[in-house]
């Protein structure tokens, strides 16, 4: 749009724009290459998390490479980069994410590199994790298992890391 090439120059007329010489083709391609290099090196803006509001009821599985915050009810599995389960949320299914923060209720398995149960968390199911934090006041019924790669369902657990169910 704002270029100083002769193709867009109003003094040359519209005929010059449609019948450009082969020597002008490399100069037209050069700005496009420079522009794509700029975009590649520009800092990436992290998109906001997808939010499922408290009045929303979802039946089915959800999968995203981004972040998700659930405040409503989900009957199905959730897979995300960061999954935050709000205080009003109820999940009936498996939650798989790099980071899982549970403030609400999950009935099902939790798999995550980092799993955090806050004081308002209610989890009924197994937790498979690399690192875990359970705040005082959290309710948990199930087993805890440490794995080096908890996101891979075929990975084996680390020896002697299985805990008894706690509540």
N, C-alpha and C positions, 0 to 999 in steps of 0.2 A: 504494500500500500504506500509506504513512504520510502521510496527507493530512488537512488540517484542514477540508476542505470538508464541507458538510452531507450530501453523498451517502454518505460513509463513516462518518458519525457514528452510533454505536450507539443514541443517544438518540432519533433520528428514526425508527428502525425500518427494516425492509427494504422496506416499501411506498413510502417516500419515495425510496428509491434507484431503484426501477423507474419511478416516475412523477414525475420531477423537472420543475419548472416551466421554461419557456423562459428565464426570467431567469437561471437558474443555469448554463445551457449556456456562455455566454461565460467565466464564471469557471472552469469545468472545462477549457476549451480553453487558457486563459492559462498554467497551469503546464506543459502539454505543450509549448507554444512556448518557454517559458523553458528547459525541460530540453534541447530540441534545440539551442538557441543555446549552451548550456554545453558540450555534446558537441562542437560544431563548433569551439569556441575552445580546447578542451582539447588539450594537446600530444599528438602522435601518437607512439606507441611503435613503433620500427622492429622488424619481426619478425626472428627469427633466420634465418640462411641455411639453405636446404635442403641436407642433406648426403647424398651418395651414397657409402656406405662402400666400403672397399677390396675386399670380397668380392662386390660387386654388379656384375653385367654387364647393361647396358641396351642393347636393340636398338630404335631408333626415335628420333624427334625429340623434344626437350624445349623447352618455352617457358614462361617465367615473367617477371613484372614485378618480381620480387624478386631476392634473391641466391641463388646456388647454389655449392656447393663439391663438386667431384667428386674422389673418391679411388679409384674403381673404373674400370671400362671402359665406354665409351659408343661404340656404333656408330650414329651419327646426328648430326644438327645440334643445337646448343644455342643458345638465345637467352635472355638474362637481363639484369638491370641490372648486377650484379657477378658475374663468373664466375671462380672460383678453381680452377685445375687443380692438384690435389695431386701430390706427388712420386711416388706409386704409381699415378697415373691415366694412362690411355691413351684419347685421343679420336680416333676415325676419322670425321671429318666437319667441318663448318664451325662455328666458334664466333663468335657475334655478341653483343657486350655493350658497355655504356657503358665499363665497366672490365674488363679481362682481365688476370689474373695467372697466369702459367704457371710452375709448378714441375715439372710432369711432361711427358708426351709428347702432341703433337698431330700427326696426319697429316691435313692439310686446311687450308683457309683460315681466317685469323683476321681479324675485323673488329671494331674498337673505337675509341672516342674516346681512351682511354688503354690502351696495351698495355705490359705489363712482362714481360720474360723474365728469370727469376732464373737463378742460376748452375747450377741443376739442370735447366733447361728443355731440351727437345728438340722442335724444331718443323720439320716437313717440309711446307712449303706457303707460300703468299703471306700477307703481313701487310699489311692496309690499315688505316691508323691516322690519328689527328689528332696524338697525341703518343706517342712510344715510348721505352722504356728497355730496354737489353739489358745485363745484367750480365756480367762476365768469367766465362767458363766455360760460358756457354749455347751450345748447338749449334743452328744455324739454317741451313736449306737452302731457299731460295726467294727471292722478291723482296719488297722493302719499298716501299710506296707510300703517300704522304701524301695525305689528302683532308680537305677541310673538313668533310664529312659522310660519314664512312666507313660509317655504319650504313645509308645509302641506297645500294642496289646500282647505281642509275642515275646517281649523282653522278660528276662528272669529277674526275680527280686534279689536284692543283696542278702547275703547270709546273715541269719540271726537278727533281722530287723523287723520281724513281724510282731505286732503288739496285740495284747488281749483286748477284747471290746471294752470300751469305756463309756461312761455316761456322765 
